[in-house]
Amino acid sequence: MNRPQPMPIPSGTADAVLDALPHPVITVAADGRIANANAAAESFFEASLPLLRRHRLRELVPFGSPLLALIEQVRTRGAAVNEYKVDLGTPRNPGERLVDLHVAPLPERTDHVVIMLQERTIADKMDRQLTHRGAARSVIALAAMLAHEIKNPLSGIRGAAQLLEQSVGDDDRSLTRLICEEADRIVKLVDRMEVFTDERPIEREPVNIHVVLEHVKRLTHSGFARHIKFVEDYDPSLPPVLANRDQLIQVFLNLIKNAAEAIGENASEGEIQLSTAFRPGVRLSLAGSKSRVSLPLEFCVRDNGPGVPEDLLPHLFDPFVTTKPSGSGLGLALAAKIIGDHGGIIECESQPRRTVFRVLMPMYVPDNALPRNSV
């Protein structure tokens, strides 16, 4: 019995299928030139398809990249090859960019190969997010202890200093005032930490993230970020996010404040870019469950400041970690807690002149409605 032959896929449909994939896919010709690339590949290499076609692959990847050897291996063996955790960071695409490589021959064109890149950063973010949530839980326990064990004794210390102030001379009065001021400062710090102890369920509703970002931009542009240029790159078709509006405002106020302080008050070309995008294919495994939650909404805050020190980057969302002399190190820890409570992820990628805080969150899906890209 002869099996029916599959119908060929029209060229336009095939291109649409490739563009729908969240992972970069490129086709390389026999001479090493880029023959085709999907939309994700254009985004990865930060170049349009016509521009990519002008280059050989070796011009787009690091010198001596294992990817070039894999291509020759595939052409020799005529079979697919995989390689994991390969760094494709170049001056054109700065920073470490770890990817898993899947290289295969093209059946219709034996001199062509197809390459799919799967960025490791998404998988690594899932692991690090568990660490961030663990740090947030540690802060909750610490805050509850501090509120009980510190604030009461501080009240007694401050009261004693005020009594002393009435009986000491002018020379010593400045010392008693210093005691009062430092006691007040510690109380304010403990008050800020008490935010972490709030375990009440979050009141959520459909929120237009662009309204939130514009509100935060107006607040910051008239205050601490007045000297900085803002650039918006929004996806106008983005669906709502299921979130608490006030808490999202708090998160992005912290992120923009962090970016503005990194740029500094004297920077003449300081720039903060706010962007939103729909990233299908990003899913988070829930602890203690086989369920996986889709996180297709991506919100980014980019700045062109000096960047985060490499040794600090893995601990950036831990409490009391800061590069600022007067900082408390709680702003980013609070942002991590809020986003984690919403079931999302917050991550930072940094190199000089390009620091990105990326927030991935679930979208709002009305009852009896099909999710975006579900059909």
PyMOL commands that set and color helices and strands:
alter all, ss='L'
color gray80, all
select helices_A, chain A and resi 11-20+39-45+49-52+57-59+66-77+120-149+151-165+170-197+209-221+245-263+313-315+331-341
alter helices_A, ss='H'
color red, helices_A
select strands_A, chain A and resi 25-28+34-37+81-87+98-106+109-119+205-207+229-233+241-243+271-278+283-285+292-294+297-303+345-351+354-361
alter strands_A, ss='S'
color yellow, strands_A
deselect
rebuild
show_as cartoon
